[in-house]
């Protein structure tokens, strides 16, 4: 689960920075957060280090924040571009 969280965090972070495709990062980041939390808990119970799960969790959270901010920004920019000019 930790490796899956890390991979999803990286992929979500990449997609969150691509304009007009950043909405794809939102579900990827949410699944990455869930896998990172579950994987970290599972590794902690086994007494193993959970650095990979923590890295995946952090990357997924950062990707989710970026994706939400950039999706709102792209929506606002598109709304302004579509607005008629009143001179």
PyMOL Python script that loads the backbone (N, CA, C, O; Angstrom):
from pymol import cmd

cmd.read_pdbstr("""\
ATOM      1  N   UNK A   1       0.819  -1.196   0.000  1.00  0.00           N
ATOM      2  CA  UNK A   1       0.000   0.000   0.000  1.00  0.00           C
ATOM      3  C   UNK A   1       0.860   1.255   0.000  1.00  0.00           C
ATOM      4  O   UNK A   1       0.492   2.268  -0.595  1.00  0.00           O
ATOM      5  N   UNK A   2       2.005   1.185   0.668  1.00  0.00           N
ATOM      6  CA  UNK A   2       2.869   2.355   0.740  1.00  0.00           C
ATOM      7  C   UNK A   2       3.430   2.715  -0.635  1.00  0.00           C
ATOM      8  O   UNK A   2       3.515   3.890  -0.990  1.00  0.00           O
ATOM      9  N   UNK A   3       3.810   1.695  -1.404  1.00  0.00           N
ATOM     10  CA  UNK A   3       4.336   1.953  -2.747  1.00  0.00           C
ATOM     11  C   UNK A   3       3.249   2.534  -3.648  1.00  0.00           C
ATOM     12  O   UNK A   3       3.515   3.427  -4.453  1.00  0.00           O
ATOM     13  N   UNK A   4       2.042   2.033  -3.510  1.00  0.00           N
ATOM     14  CA  UNK A   4       0.923   2.568  -4.288  1.00  0.00           C
ATOM     15  C   UNK A   4       0.640   4.024  -3.942  1.00  0.00           C
ATOM     16  O   UNK A   4       0.342   4.830  -4.823  1.00  0.00           O
ATOM     17  N   UNK A   5       0.733   4.357  -2.657  1.00  0.00           N
ATOM     18  CA  UNK A   5       0.522   5.744  -2.240  1.00  0.00           C
ATOM     19  C   UNK A   5       1.593   6.652  -2.821  1.00  0.00           C
ATOM     20  O   UNK A   5       1.306   7.768  -3.254  1.00  0.00           O
ATOM     21  N   UNK A   6       2.834   6.166  -2.828  1.00  0.00           N
ATOM     22  CA  UNK A   6       3.922   6.974  -3.372  1.00  0.00           C
ATOM     23  C   UNK A   6       3.758   7.191  -4.875  1.00  0.00           C
ATOM     24  O   UNK A   6       3.940   8.304  -5.369  1.00  0.00           O
ATOM     25  N   UNK A   7       3.418   6.138  -5.589  1.00  0.00           N
ATOM     26  CA  UNK A   7       3.220   6.254  -7.039  1.00  0.00           C
ATOM     27  C   UNK A   7       2.047   7.181  -7.348  1.00  0.00           C
ATOM     28  O   UNK A   7       2.151   8.049  -8.214  1.00  0.00           O
ATOM     29  N   UNK A   8       0.939   7.000  -6.647  1.00  0.00           N
ATOM     30  CA  UNK A   8      -0.215   7.870  -6.880  1.00  0.00           C
ATOM     31  C   UNK A   8       0.085   9.317  -6.503  1.00  0.00           C
ATOM     32  O   UNK A   8      -0.394  10.240  -7.162  1.00  0.00           O
ATOM     33  N   UNK A   9       0.867   9.520  -5.456  1.00  0.00           N
ATOM     34  CA  UNK A   9       1.249  10.881  -5.073  1.00  0.00           C
ATOM     35  C   UNK A   9       2.078  11.567  -6.144  1.00  0.00           C
ATOM     36  O   UNK A   9       1.873  12.742  -6.445  1.00  0.00           O
ATOM     37  N   UNK A  10       3.015  10.822  -6.716  1.00  0.00           N
ATOM     38  CA  UNK A  10       3.859  11.395  -7.775  1.00  0.00           C
ATOM     39  C   UNK A  10       3.035  11.689  -9.027  1.00  0.00           C
ATOM     40  O   UNK A  10       3.146  12.770  -9.606  1.00  0.00           O
ATOM     41  N   UNK A  11       2.223  10.742  -9.436  1.00  0.00           N
ATOM     42  CA  UNK A  11       1.401  10.924 -10.638  1.00  0.00           C
ATOM     43  C   UNK A  11       0.400  12.071 -10.430  1.00  0.00           C
ATOM     44  O   UNK A  11       0.192  12.887 -11.328  1.00  0.00           O
ATOM     45  N   UNK A  12      -0.206  12.126  -9.259  1.00  0.00           N
ATOM     46  CA  UNK A  12      -1.161  13.202  -8.976  1.00  0.00           C
ATOM     47  C   UNK A  12      -0.472  14.552  -8.958  1.00  0.00           C
ATOM     48  O   UNK A  12      -1.040  15.540  -9.423  1.00  0.00           O
ATOM     49  N   UNK A  13       0.747  14.613  -8.428  1.00  0.00           N
ATOM     50  CA  UNK A  13       1.479  15.878  -8.407  1.00  0.00           C
ATOM     51  C   UNK A  13       1.810  16.347  -9.823  1.00  0.00           C
ATOM     52  O   UNK A  13       1.723  17.538 -10.122  1.00  0.00           O
ATOM     53  N   UNK A  14       2.188  15.417 -10.685  1.00  0.00           N
ATOM     54  CA  UNK A  14       2.476  15.781 -12.077  1.00  0.00           C
ATOM     55  C   UNK A  14       1.210  16.284 -12.772  1.00  0.00           C
ATOM     56  O   UNK A  14       1.236  17.315 -13.445  1.00  0.00           O
ATOM     57  N   UNK A  15       0.102  15.554 -12.608  1.00  0.00           N
ATOM     58  CA  UNK A  15      -1.152  15.966 -13.246  1.00  0.00           C
ATOM     59  C   UNK A  15      -1.688  17.275 -12.666  1.00  0.00           C
ATOM     60  O   UNK A  15      -2.345  18.039 -13.373  1.00  0.00           O
ATOM     61  N   UNK A  16      -1.417  17.539 -11.400  1.00  0.00           N
ATOM     62  CA  UNK A  16      -1.943  18.765 -10.796  1.00  0.00           C
ATOM     63  C   UNK A  16      -1.286  20.017 -11.367  1.00  0.00           C
ATOM     64  O   UNK A  16      -1.840  21.110 -11.255  1.00  0.00           O
ATOM     65  N   UNK A  17      -0.127  19.870 -11.969  1.00  0.00           N
ATOM     66  CA  UNK A  17       0.581  21.021 -12.527  1.00  0.00           C
ATOM     67  C   UNK A  17       0.318  21.233 -14.016  1.00  0.00           C
ATOM     68  O   UNK A  17       0.818  22.196 -14.597  1.00  0.00           O
ATOM     69  N   UNK A  18      -0.459  20.346 -14.641  1.00  0.00           N
ATOM     70  CA  UNK A  18      -0.765  20.469 -16.066  1.00  0.00           C
ATOM     71  C   UNK A  18      -2.099  21.192 -16.220  1.00  0.00           C
ATOM     72  O   UNK A  18      -3.123  20.697 -15.748  1.00  0.00           O
ATOM     73  N   UNK A  19      -2.105  22.345 -16.867  1.00  0.00           N
ATOM     74  CA  UNK A  19      -3.365  23.080 -17.022  1.00  0.00           C
ATOM     75  C   UNK A  19      -4.405  22.269 -17.789  1.00  0.00           C
ATOM     76  O   UNK A  19      -4.076  21.560 -18.740  1.00  0.00           O
ATOM     77  N   UNK A  20      -5.637  22.381 -17.373  1.00  0.00           N
ATOM     78  CA  UNK A  20      -6.809  21.738 -17.963  1.00  0.00           C
ATOM     79  C   UNK A  20      -6.819  20.216 -17.795  1.00  0.00           C
ATOM     80  O   UNK A  20      -7.785  19.571 -18.202  1.00  0.00           O
ATOM     81  N   UNK A  21      -5.794  19.635 -17.220  1.00  0.00           N
ATOM     82  CA  UNK A  21      -5.798  18.219 -16.870  1.00  0.00           C
ATOM     83  C   UNK A  21      -5.654  18.027 -15.369  1.00  0.00           C
ATOM     84  O   UNK A  21      -5.585  16.897 -14.886  1.00  0.00           O
ATOM     85  N   UNK A  22      -5.609  19.135 -14.629  1.00  0.00           N
ATOM     86  CA  UNK A  22      -5.365  19.038 -13.198  1.00  0.00           C
ATOM     87  C   UNK A  22      -6.532  18.440 -12.430  1.00  0.00           C
ATOM     88  O   UNK A  22      -6.349  18.019 -11.288  1.00  0.00           O
ATOM     89  N   UNK A  23      -7.703  18.386 -13.000  1.00  0.00           N
ATOM     90  CA  UNK A  23      -8.840  17.770 -12.312  1.00  0.00           C
ATOM     91  C   UNK A  23      -8.655  16.266 -12.197  1.00  0.00           C
ATOM     92  O   UNK A  23      -9.260  15.637 -11.328  1.00  0.00           O
ATOM     93  N   UNK A  24      -7.825  15.672 -13.062  1.00  0.00           N
ATOM     94  CA  UNK A  24      -7.545  14.237 -12.973  1.00  0.00           C
ATOM     95  C   UNK A  24      -6.790  13.920 -11.687  1.00  0.00           C
ATOM     96  O   UNK A  24      -6.903  12.816 -11.155  1.00  0.00           O
ATOM     97  N   UNK A  25      -6.024  14.881 -11.188  1.00  0.00           N
ATOM     98  CA  UNK A  25      -5.208  14.653 -10.001  1.00  0.00           C
ATOM     99  C   UNK A  25      -6.035  14.545  -8.727  1.00  0.00           C
ATOM    100  O   UNK A  25      -5.571  13.960  -7.748  1.00  0.00           O
ATOM    101  N   UNK A  26      -7.243  15.091  -8.713  1.00  0.00           N
ATOM    102  CA  UNK A  26      -8.034  15.097  -7.480  1.00  0.00           C
ATOM    103  C   UNK A  26      -8.390  13.678  -7.026  1.00  0.00           C
ATOM    104  O   UNK A  26      -8.109  13.333  -5.878  1.00  0.00           O
ATOM    105  N   UNK A  27      -9.000  12.835  -7.881  1.00  0.00           N
ATOM    106  CA  UNK A  27      -9.277  11.467  -7.393  1.00  0.00           C
ATOM    107  C   UNK A  27      -8.014  10.652  -7.135  1.00  0.00           C
ATOM    108  O   UNK A  27      -7.987   9.823  -6.225  1.00  0.00           O
ATOM    109  N   UNK A  28      -6.962  10.881  -7.931  1.00  0.00           N
ATOM    110  CA  UNK A  28      -5.708  10.166  -7.697  1.00  0.00           C
ATOM    111  C   UNK A  28      -5.118  10.527  -6.337  1.00  0.00           C
ATOM    112  O   UNK A  28      -4.624   9.659  -5.617  1.00  0.00           O
ATOM    113  N   UNK A  29      -5.170  11.800  -5.994  1.00  0.00           N
ATOM    114  CA  UNK A  29      -4.623  12.244  -4.715  1.00  0.00           C
ATOM    115  C   UNK A  29      -5.453  11.719  -3.548  1.00  0.00           C
ATOM    116  O   UNK A  29      -4.903  11.356  -2.508  1.00  0.00           O
ATOM    117  N   UNK A  30      -6.762  11.677  -3.712  1.00  0.00           N
ATOM    118  CA  UNK A  30      -7.612  11.163  -2.634  1.00  0.00           C
ATOM    119  C   UNK A  30      -7.313   9.687  -2.371  1.00  0.00           C
ATOM    120  O   UNK A  30      -7.205   9.267  -1.218  1.00  0.00           O
ATOM    121  N   UNK A  31      -7.182   8.907  -3.435  1.00  0.00           N
ATOM    122  CA  UNK A  31      -6.845   7.494  -3.268  1.00  0.00           C
ATOM    123  C   UNK A  31      -5.441   7.354  -2.676  1.00  0.00           C
ATOM    124  O   UNK A  31      -5.203   6.464  -1.860  1.00  0.00           O
ATOM    125  N   UNK A  32      -4.513   8.224  -3.080  1.00  0.00           N
ATOM    126  CA  UNK A  32      -3.164   8.205  -2.524  1.00  0.00           C
ATOM    127  C   UNK A  32      -3.141   8.534  -1.041  1.00  0.00           C
ATOM    128  O   UNK A  32      -2.360   7.952  -0.287  1.00  0.00           O
ATOM    129  N   UNK A  33      -3.986   9.457  -0.619  1.00  0.00           N
ATOM    130  CA  UNK A  33      -4.080   9.796   0.810  1.00  0.00           C
ATOM    131  C   UNK A  33      -4.602   8.601   1.601  1.00  0.00           C
ATOM    132  O   UNK A  33      -4.086   8.281   2.672  1.00  0.00           O
ATOM    133  N   UNK A  34      -5.618   7.953   1.070  1.00  0.00           N
ATOM    134  CA  UNK A  34      -6.190   6.793   1.760  1.00  0.00           C
ATOM    135  C   UNK A  34      -5.163   5.666   1.851  1.00  0.00           C
ATOM    136  O   UNK A  34      -4.981   5.076   2.916  1.00  0.00           O
ATOM    137  N   UNK A  35      -4.497   5.370   0.746  1.00  0.00           N
ATOM    138  CA  UNK A  35      -3.492   4.303   0.755  1.00  0.00           C
ATOM    139  C   UNK A  35      -2.312   4.646   1.656  1.00  0.00           C
ATOM    140  O   UNK A  35      -1.774   3.771   2.335  1.00  0.00           O
ATOM    141  N   UNK A  36      -1.908   5.913   1.666  1.00  0.00           N
ATOM    142  CA  UNK A  36      -0.797   6.321   2.522  1.00  0.00           C
ATOM    143  C   UNK A  36      -1.130   6.190   3.997  1.00  0.00           C
ATOM    144  O   UNK A  36      -0.297   5.753   4.791  1.00  0.00           O
ATOM    145  N   UNK A  37      -2.346   6.569   4.364  1.00  0.00           N
ATOM    146  CA  UNK A  37      -2.756   6.454   5.770  1.00  0.00           C
ATOM    147  C   UNK A  37      -2.881   4.989   6.184  1.00  0.00           C
ATOM    148  O   UNK A  37      -2.400   4.601   7.249  1.00  0.00           O
ATOM    149  N   UNK A  38      -3.521   4.180   5.351  1.00  0.00           N
ATOM    150  CA  UNK A  38      -3.677   2.759   5.681  1.00  0.00           C
ATOM    151  C   UNK A  38      -2.328   2.027   5.666  1.00  0.00           C
ATOM    152  O   UNK A  38      -2.058   1.193   6.530  1.00  0.00           O
ATOM    153  N   UNK A  39      -1.506   2.340   4.697  1.00  0.00           N
ATOM    154  CA  UNK A  39      -0.186   1.709   4.614  1.00  0.00           C
ATOM    155  C   UNK A  39       0.710   2.089   5.773  1.00  0.00           C
ATOM    156  O   UNK A  39       1.438   1.248   6.299  1.00  0.00           O
ATOM    157  N   UNK A  40       0.665   3.349   6.177  1.00  0.00           N
ATOM    158  CA  UNK A  40       1.459   3.778   7.325  1.00  0.00           C
ATOM    159  C   UNK A  40       1.013   3.117   8.608  1.00  0.00           C
ATOM    160  O   UNK A  40       1.836   2.718   9.432  1.00  0.00           O
ATOM    161  N   UNK A  41      -0.287   3.002   8.777  1.00  0.00           N
ATOM    162  CA  UNK A  41      -0.826   2.343   9.967  1.00  0.00           C
ATOM    163  C   UNK A  41      -0.445   0.863   9.987  1.00  0.00           C
ATOM    164  O   UNK A  41      -0.084   0.317  11.029  1.00  0.00           O
ATOM    165  N   UNK A  42      -0.530   0.231   8.830  1.00  0.00           N
ATOM    166  CA  UNK A  42      -0.191  -1.185   8.730  1.00  0.00           C
ATOM    167  C   UNK A  42       1.298  -1.418   9.005  1.00  0.00           C
ATOM    168  O   UNK A  42       1.657  -2.365   9.704  1.00  0.00           O
ATOM    169  N   UNK A  43       2.150  -0.570   8.465  1.00  0.00           N
ATOM    170  CA  UNK A  43       3.590  -0.722   8.694  1.00  0.00           C
ATOM    171  C   UNK A  43       3.952  -0.432  10.141  1.00  0.00           C
ATOM    172  O   UNK A  43       4.853  -1.063  10.694  1.00  0.00           O
ATOM    173  N   UNK A  44       3.265   0.509  10.752  1.00  0.00           N
ATOM    174  CA  UNK A  44       3.527   0.831  12.161  1.00  0.00           C
ATOM    175  C   UNK A  44       3.157  -0.345  13.057  1.00  0.00           C
ATOM    176  O   UNK A  44       3.863  -0.633  14.023  1.00  0.00           O
ATOM    177  N   UNK A  45       2.068  -1.022  12.747  1.00  0.00           N
ATOM    178  CA  UNK A  45       1.660  -2.187  13.536  1.00  0.00           C
ATOM    179  C   UNK A  45       2.644  -3.337  13.385  1.00  0.00           C
ATOM    180  O   UNK A  45       2.825  -4.130  14.309  1.00  0.00           O
ATOM    181  N   UNK A  46       3.278  -3.429  12.223  1.00  0.00           N
ATOM    182  CA  UNK A  46       4.256  -4.484  11.987  1.00  0.00           C
ATOM    183  C   UNK A  46       5.634  -4.119  12.517  1.00  0.00           C
ATOM    184  O   UNK A  46       6.529  -4.964  12.538  1.00  0.00           O
ATOM    185  N   UNK A  47       5.817  -2.886  12.940  1.00  0.00           N
ATOM    186  CA  UNK A  47       7.101  -2.443  13.463  1.00  0.00           C
ATOM    187  C   UNK A  47       8.114  -2.105  12.387  1.00  0.00           C
ATOM    188  O   UNK A  47       9.314  -2.061  12.657  1.00  0.00           O
ATOM    189  N   UNK A  48       7.654  -1.869  11.190  1.00  0.00           N
ATOM    190  CA  UNK A  48       8.542  -1.532  10.076  1.00  0.00           C
ATOM    191  C   UNK A  48       8.531  -0.028   9.857  1.00  0.00           C
ATOM    192  O   UNK A  48       7.568   0.645  10.226  1.00  0.00           O
ATOM    193  N   UNK A  49       9.600   0.511   9.255  1.00  0.00           N
ATOM    194  CA  UNK A  49       9.613   1.959   8.979  1.00  0.00           C
ATOM    195  C   UNK A  49       8.588   2.312   7.896  1.00  0.00           C
ATOM    196  O   UNK A  49       8.423   1.582   6.919  1.00  0.00           O
ATOM    197  N   UNK A  50       7.918   3.422   8.086  1.00  0.00           N
ATOM    198  CA  UNK A  50       6.857   3.825   7.168  1.00  0.00           C
ATOM    199  C   UNK A  50       7.182   5.066   6.374  1.00  0.00           C
ATOM    200  O   UNK A  50       6.301   5.880   6.096  1.00  0.00           O
ATOM    201  N   UNK A  51       8.445   5.218   6.006  1.00  0.00           N
ATOM    202  CA  UNK A  51       8.854   6.419   5.271  1.00  0.00           C
ATOM    203  C   UNK A  51       8.213   6.529   3.899  1.00  0.00           C
ATOM    204  O   UNK A  51       7.860   7.626   3.465  1.00  0.00           O
ATOM    205  N   UNK A  52       8.060   5.413   3.219  1.00  0.00           N
ATOM    206  CA  UNK A  52       7.458   5.441   1.896  1.00  0.00           C
ATOM    207  C   UNK A  52       5.980   5.824   1.976  1.00  0.00           C
ATOM    208  O   UNK A  52       5.480   6.572   1.135  1.00  0.00           O
ATOM    209  N   UNK A  53       5.291   5.312   2.984  1.00  0.00           N
ATOM    210  CA  UNK A  53       3.881   5.658   3.169  1.00  0.00           C
ATOM    211  C   UNK A  53       3.730   7.131   3.528  1.00  0.00           C
ATOM    212  O   UNK A  53       2.806   7.795   3.058  1.00  0.00           O
ATOM    213  N   UNK A  54       4.628   7.638   4.354  1.00  0.00           N
ATOM    214  CA  UNK A  54       4.579   9.050   4.729  1.00  0.00           C
ATOM    215  C   UNK A  54       4.859   9.945   3.535  1.00  0.00           C
ATOM    216  O   UNK A  54       4.203  10.971   3.354  1.00  0.00           O
ATOM    217  N   UNK A  55       5.834   9.559   2.718  1.00  0.00           N
ATOM    218  CA  UNK A  55       6.147  10.344   1.522  1.00  0.00           C
ATOM    219  C   UNK A  55       4.969  10.343   0.556  1.00  0.00           C
ATOM    220  O   UNK A  55       4.645  11.380  -0.023  1.00  0.00           O
ATOM    221  N   UNK A  56       4.327   9.197   0.374  1.00  0.00           N
ATOM    222  CA  UNK A  56       3.155   9.124  -0.489  1.00  0.00           C
ATOM    223  C   UNK A  56       2.011   9.956   0.041  1.00  0.00           C
ATOM    224  O   UNK A  56       1.304  10.608  -0.728  1.00  0.00           O
ATOM    225  N   UNK A  57       1.819   9.942   1.357  1.00  0.00           N
ATOM    226  CA  UNK A  57       0.761  10.732   1.983  1.00  0.00           C
ATOM    227  C   UNK A  57       1.014  12.225   1.793  1.00  0.00           C
ATOM    228  O   UNK A  57       0.101  12.973   1.444  1.00  0.00           O
ATOM    229  N   UNK A  58       2.238  12.652   2.018  1.00  0.00           N
ATOM    230  CA  UNK A  58       2.576  14.073   1.874  1.00  0.00           C
ATOM    231  C   UNK A  58       2.451  14.520   0.423  1.00  0.00           C
ATOM    232  O   UNK A  58       1.893  15.584   0.154  1.00  0.00           O
ATOM    233  N   UNK A  59       2.956  13.731  -0.510  1.00  0.00           N
ATOM    234  CA  UNK A  59       2.849  14.082  -1.926  1.00  0.00           C
ATOM    235  C   UNK A  59       1.395  14.148  -2.379  1.00  0.00           C
ATOM    236  O   UNK A  59       1.023  15.018  -3.165  1.00  0.00           O
ATOM    237  N   UNK A  60       0.585  13.234  -1.885  1.00  0.00           N
ATOM    238  CA  UNK A  60      -0.831  13.229  -2.260  1.00  0.00           C
ATOM    239  C   UNK A  60      -1.552  14.451  -1.714  1.00  0.00           C
ATOM    240  O   UNK A  60      -2.394  15.033  -2.398  1.00  0.00           O
ATOM    241  N   UNK A  61      -1.232  14.843  -0.494  1.00  0.00           N
ATOM    242  CA  UNK A  61      -1.852  16.040   0.090  1.00  0.00           C
ATOM    243  C   UNK A  61      -1.442  17.283  -0.683  1.00  0.00           C
ATOM    244  O   UNK A  61      -2.281  18.131  -0.987  1.00  0.00           O
ATOM    245  N   UNK A  62      -0.164  17.398  -1.001  1.00  0.00           N
ATOM    246  CA  UNK A  62       0.313  18.546  -1.781  1.00  0.00           C
ATOM    247  C   UNK A  62      -0.345  18.567  -3.155  1.00  0.00           C
ATOM    248  O   UNK A  62      -0.761  19.624  -3.629  1.00  0.00           O
ATOM    249  N   UNK A  63      -0.441  17.413  -3.793  1.00  0.00           N
ATOM    250  CA  UNK A  63      -1.069  17.330  -5.114  1.00  0.00           C
ATOM    251  C   UNK A  63      -2.534  17.715  -5.047  1.00  0.00           C
ATOM    252  O   UNK A  63      -3.034  18.394  -5.944  1.00  0.00           O
ATOM    253  N   UNK A  64      -3.236  17.293  -3.994  1.00  0.00           N
ATOM    254  CA  UNK A  64      -4.651  17.638  -3.846  1.00  0.00           C
ATOM    255  C   UNK A  64      -4.829  19.141  -3.682  1.00  0.00           C
ATOM    256  O   UNK A  64      -5.724  19.731  -4.288  1.00  0.00           O
ATOM    257  N   UNK A  65      -3.991  19.759  -2.874  1.00  0.00           N
ATOM    258  CA  UNK A  65      -4.082  21.215  -2.673  1.00  0.00           C
ATOM    259  C   UNK A  65      -3.794  21.953  -3.978  1.00  0.00           C
ATOM    260  O   UNK A  65      -4.533  22.863  -4.352  1.00  0.00           O
ATOM    261  N   UNK A  66      -2.718  21.564  -4.675  1.00  0.00           N
ATOM    262  CA  UNK A  66      -2.395  22.211  -5.950  1.00  0.00           C
ATOM    263  C   UNK A  66      -3.510  22.020  -6.963  1.00  0.00           C
ATOM    264  O   UNK A  66      -3.883  22.963  -7.660  1.00  0.00           O
ATOM    265  N   UNK A  67      -4.045  20.811  -7.052  1.00  0.00           N
ATOM    266  CA  UNK A  67      -5.090  20.535  -8.035  1.00  0.00           C
ATOM    267  C   UNK A  67      -6.338  21.362  -7.762  1.00  0.00           C
ATOM    268  O   UNK A  67      -6.948  21.884  -8.696  1.00  0.00           O
ATOM    269  N   UNK A  68      -6.722  21.489  -6.512  1.00  0.00           N
ATOM    270  CA  UNK A  68      -7.903  22.288  -6.182  1.00  0.00           C
ATOM    271  C   UNK A  68      -7.660  23.763  -6.485  1.00  0.00           C
ATOM    272  O   UNK A  68      -8.515  24.430  -7.068  1.00  0.00           O
ATOM    273  N   UNK A  69      -6.506  24.267  -6.094  1.00  0.00           N
ATOM    274  CA  UNK A  69      -6.196  25.685  -6.350  1.00  0.00           C
ATOM    275  C   UNK A  69      -6.152  25.966  -7.847  1.00  0.00           C
ATOM    276  O   UNK A  69      -6.743  26.941  -8.311  1.00  0.00           O
ATOM    277  N   UNK A  70      -5.453  25.118  -8.613  1.00  0.00           N
ATOM    278  CA  UNK A  70      -5.322  25.367 -10.049  1.00  0.00           C
ATOM    279  C   UNK A  70      -6.624  25.139 -10.800  1.00  0.00           C
ATOM    280  O   UNK A  70      -6.867  25.794 -11.814  1.00  0.00           O
ATOM    281  N   UNK A  71      -7.469  24.224 -10.329  1.00  0.00           N
ATOM    282  CA  UNK A  71      -8.772  24.023 -10.962  1.00  0.00           C
ATOM    283  C   UNK A  71      -9.644  25.255 -10.760  1.00  0.00           C
ATOM    284  O   UNK A  71     -10.318  25.696 -11.691  1.00  0.00           O
ATOM    285  N   UNK A  72      -9.636  25.809  -9.563  1.00  0.00           N
ATOM    286  CA  UNK A  72     -10.396  27.037  -9.299  1.00  0.00           C
ATOM    287  C   UNK A  72      -9.837  28.195 -10.116  1.00  0.00           C
ATOM    288  O   UNK A  72     -10.595  28.988 -10.675  1.00  0.00           O
ATOM    289  N   UNK A  73      -8.510  28.292 -10.186  1.00  0.00           N
ATOM    290  CA  UNK A  73      -7.894  29.375 -10.949  1.00  0.00           C
ATOM    291  C   UNK A  73      -8.202  29.262 -12.436  1.00  0.00           C
ATOM    292  O   UNK A  73      -8.482  30.271 -13.082  1.00  0.00           O
ATOM    293  N   UNK A  74      -8.155  28.054 -12.989  1.00  0.00           N
ATOM    294  CA  UNK A  74      -8.472  27.872 -14.407  1.00  0.00           C
ATOM    295  C   UNK A  74      -9.940  28.171 -14.679  1.00  0.00           C
ATOM    296  O   UNK A  74     -10.284  28.738 -15.716  1.00  0.00           O
ATOM    297  N   UNK A  75     -10.800  27.787 -13.747  1.00  0.00           N
ATOM    298  CA  UNK A  75     -12.220  28.103 -13.902  1.00  0.00           C
ATOM    299  C   UNK A  75     -12.478  29.592 -13.862  1.00  0.00           C
ATOM    300  O   UNK A  75     -13.285  30.103 -14.639  1.00  0.00           O
ATOM    301  N   UNK A  76     -11.807  30.294 -12.970  1.00  0.00           N
ATOM    302  CA  UNK A  76     -11.972  31.738 -12.886  1.00  0.00           C
ATOM    303  C   UNK A  76     -11.414  32.433 -14.130  1.00  0.00           C
ATOM    304  O   UNK A  76     -11.992  33.403 -14.619  1.00  0.00           O
ATOM    305  N   UNK A  77     -10.306  31.936 -14.627  1.00  0.00           N
ATOM    306  CA  UNK A  77      -9.720  32.524 -15.824  1.00  0.00           C
ATOM    307  C   UNK A  77     -10.621  32.292 -17.037  1.00  0.00           C
ATOM    308  O   UNK A  77     -10.790  33.186 -17.866  1.00  0.00           O
ATOM    309  N   UNK A  78     -11.193  31.107 -17.141  1.00  0.00           N
ATOM    310  CA  UNK A  78     -12.092  30.813 -18.254  1.00  0.00           C
ATOM    311  C   UNK A  78     -13.361  31.657 -18.166  1.00  0.00           C
ATOM    312  O   UNK A  78     -13.892  32.093 -19.187  1.00  0.00           O
ATOM    313  N   UNK A  79     -13.840  31.884 -16.953  1.00  0.00           N
ATOM    314  CA  UNK A  79     -15.034  32.718 -16.782  1.00  0.00           C
ATOM    315  C   UNK A  79     -14.745  34.169 -17.166  1.00  0.00           C
ATOM    316  O   UNK A  79     -15.590  34.836 -17.763  1.00  0.00           O
ATOM    317  N   UNK A  80     -13.576  34.645 -16.831  1.00  0.00           N
ATOM    318  CA  UNK A  80     -13.223  36.025 -17.198  1.00  0.00           C
ATOM    319  C   UNK A  80     -13.001  36.156 -18.693  1.00  0.00           C
ATOM    320  O   UNK A  80     -13.348  37.177 -19.287  1.00  0.00           O
ATOM    321  N   UNK A  81     -12.423  35.125 -19.309  1.00  0.00           N
ATOM    322  CA  UNK A  81     -12.179  35.182 -20.740  1.00  0.00           C
ATOM    323  C   UNK A  81     -13.488  35.121 -21.529  1.00  0.00           C
ATOM    324  O   UNK A  81     -13.574  35.672 -22.626  1.00  0.00           O
ATOM    325  N   UNK A  82     -14.491  34.465 -20.987  1.00  0.00           N
ATOM    326  CA  UNK A  82     -15.763  34.326 -21.688  1.00  0.00           C
ATOM    327  C   UNK A  82     -16.697  35.511 -21.439  1.00  0.00           C
ATOM    328  O   UNK A  82     -17.711  35.658 -22.122  1.00  0.00           O
ATOM    329  N   UNK A  83     -16.365  36.339 -20.479  1.00  0.00           N
ATOM    330  CA  UNK A  83     -17.218  37.483 -20.157  1.00  0.00           C
ATOM    331  C   UNK A  83     -17.117  38.536 -21.264  1.00  0.00           C
ATOM    332  O   UNK A  83     -16.039  38.766 -21.813  1.00  0.00           O
ATOM    333  N   UNK A  84     -18.220  39.158 -21.581  1.00  0.00           N
ATOM    334  CA  UNK A  84     -18.171  40.202 -22.619  1.00  0.00           C
ATOM    335  C   UNK A  84     -17.448  41.440 -22.087  1.00  0.00           C
ATOM    336  O   UNK A  84     -17.461  41.740 -20.893  1.00  0.00           O
ATOM    337  N   UNK A  85     -16.831  42.129 -23.010  1.00  0.00           N
ATOM    338  CA  UNK A  85     -16.136  43.375 -22.648  1.00  0.00           C
ATOM    339  C   UNK A  85     -17.133  44.529 -22.650  1.00  0.00           C
ATOM    340  O   UNK A  85     -17.846  44.736 -23.631  1.00  0.00           O
ATOM    341  N   UNK A  86     -17.179  45.256 -21.584  1.00  0.00           N
ATOM    342  CA  UNK A  86     -18.050  46.420 -21.482  1.00  0.00           C
ATOM    343  C   UNK A  86     -17.190  47.668 -21.500  1.00  0.00           C
ATOM    344  O   UNK A  86     -16.621  48.054 -20.478  1.00  0.00           O
ATOM    345  N   UNK A  87     -17.098  48.286 -22.636  1.00  0.00           N
ATOM    346  CA  UNK A  87     -16.267  49.476 -22.760  1.00  0.00           C
ATOM    347  C   UNK A  87     -17.104  50.682 -22.686  1.00  0.00           C
ATOM    348  O   UNK A  87     -16.589  51.797 -22.771  1.00  0.00           O
TER     349      UNK A  87
END
""", "prot")
cmd.dss("prot")
cmd.show_as("cartoon", "prot")
cmd.util.cbc("prot")
cmd.orient("prot")
